[in-house]
Amino acid sequence: MFTGIITDIGRIEAVEQRGDMRCRIACAYDMATVDLGASIACSGVCLTVVDKGDDWFDVDVSAETHSRTASDMWEAGRRLNLERALKVGDELGGHIVTGHVDGFGTVEGVTEVGGSTRIAIVADDAIAPFIAAKGSVALDGVSLTVNEVEPLSEGVRFGINVIPHTAEQTTFSEMVPGRQVNIEIDILARYLGRMMELRR
């Protein structure tokens, strides 16, 4: 489990195809405190540490994970939002995030409003029913509040607001139209959606 509060920005140093894809991610974590087998959310994707050094860790990215995440996410040089797994007793500053990506959206627009940044995201029909105004959503692993929702003929457009602190502590300062982002819907919405599906 995670909270969507980013604690470091990593960078993919190398990508190797060996059945699954192996990525080496540089980071500022004290890796002496990170066990092999530990979970780290990488831009919203819960991955397992399979090797590590003083300032890096390796993860294996399965074909399933690759197919369900943003298309250009696993390239050398890409910066990733990182969050270590929640410990019992830690402050829950964002919302409950599982690290299981439900789909991805595309940045439609980026607008400066005051000191903050307004970002419009378009997602498909599979995501649309689970996005609610003033509800929670995780984008690239970042816990955010949905400001407004607009149904489209196919899918949904929704807006989020990024304050300067969040932009500085995450990769959101790099958002541009056309960029894909990983979306994890709120876990309560996921289970409610499944219950309604079974009732039908």
N, C-alpha and C positions, 0 to 999 in steps of 0.2 A: 504493500500500500504506500501511496505517496500523498502529498498535499497540493502539488502544483506550485509550490514556492521554490524557485530555482536557487541553487546554492553554488553553482559554478557554470562557466561556459567552457566546454571542451572543444577540441578540434580533431577531426579525423586526420591522422598522420599517414596512414597507409591502409589500403584495401587489397585483400588477397582472396581469390576464388579458390576454394578447396572443398568442393561439394556444397556446403553452405559458404556464405561470405564471411570472412573474418576481418574485422575492423580494429585498428589500433587507435585509441582515443587519448590524446594528451589532455591533462587536467591539472588543477592546482590542489586536488585533494591530498591529504596525508595518506598515502597508499598503505602505510603500515597499519592503519586502522580499518582497512577494507579487506575482508577475507575473500579468498577464491570462492566462487559460488554465490557471492553477494549479488543483490539486485541493484541496478542503477537505471533510472529512467533517463533515456537519451532522446531529447525532443519528444517526450511523451511515450516512448516505447520502452517497456520494462525489459531489460536485457541482463544476462548473467555474466559476471566477471569470470573469464576462463584463464586469464594470465594477467600478470601485472608487473610493473617496475616502479621506480621511485616517483615518476610523474606521468604514468600512463597505465591504461588497462586495455585488455583485448576482450572483444565480445564476438560471438557468432550470430550472424543474422540469417535466419532460415529463408527459404524461398517464399513461404507463407507470409512472414513478416515483411519481406521486401515488397511483395505484391499489394500489401494493405497500407503502405505508408507513402509519403510524398515521393514523387518519382526521382528527384535529384538529391535526395537526402543522404545517400550512401556514397558520396564522392569524396575523394581525398581533398582536404582543405576546407570542407564544410564545417561550420561552427554549429555546435549542438548545445541546447539547454540541458543541464545535468541536475539530477536530484537523487540523493541517496535515499534508501528505503526508510520509511517512518518507523521510529522506535516507540514502544509503549511508553507513554508519559510525555512524549514530545508535544509541543504546541501545534494544534491543527489550525494553521494560519490561513489556508486556502479552503479547499473542499476535498472530500475523499476522491482520490484519483487512483485507478488501478494500474495504469500503464498499458492498457489494452486498447489500441486505437480502433475506433469504429469506422473510420473512413477519412477522407481528406477533402479539404475545400480549397478554393482558389481565391487569392486576394484580388478583389475587384477595384478597390480604391483606397488610397491613403491620404488623409487630410489633416493638416495641423489645425487644431482648435484650441486657442489659448496656448497654454504650455503643453497640452497633451496631444496625442495622436489618435485620430478616429480611423478605424480600419473596417472596411466592408468586406465580408467574406461570402462567397456563394458556394453552397453545398448541394448535393443531389437529393433525390426523393427519399433515399434510405435514411438520411440524417434529419431531414426536414421536420418530422413529427416530434423530435426530441429537443428541439431548440425553442426555448421560451424566454420572452422578455423578463429580465431580472433574475433569470435562472443562471446556473453555473455551467461553464464549458471549459475544457482544457484544450488549448491550441498550442501545438508543439510543446506540450507538457506544462504550460503556464496556466494557472487557475485564473479565470477571468469571468466577469459578469456580462451577460448579454444585454445590450441596451435596447435594441429594437429588432423586430423580426418582420420581414416582408415576404409573403408567399410569392413564388414565381410559378409560371406555367409548368416548369420542370424544376423542382427543388425549392430552395429558400435562400434569401439574402438576409444576413444579420450583421449588426454592427457591434463592435466592442471599442472601449476607450482604454488607451494605454497611457498611464501617467509617466512623467520623465524617469522616475526611479525604476519602474518596471522596464522601460526601454533600455536603460543603462545596465541593468542586471541580467538581461536576456538578449536573445538574438532579434528581438522585435524592432530594434533600430535599423535592421536590414530589410524590413518588409517593403516590397514594391509590388505594383500590380502584376498579376500573372504568376506570382510565387505560390506554390502549393504549401498547405499547412496540414499537419496531422490533427484530427479532431477526435477527442474522447468525450462522449456525451455524459451527462451527470448519471451516476450509477442508479439513483432512484428512478430517473426517467427510463433507464434501460429496463429495470425490473417491472415497472408499471406498464411499459410497452409490451413486454412479454406476457404479462397477465391479461391484458386486453386482447392480445392475439389469441391466447388459449380460450378466452370466453367466446370469441367469434367462431 
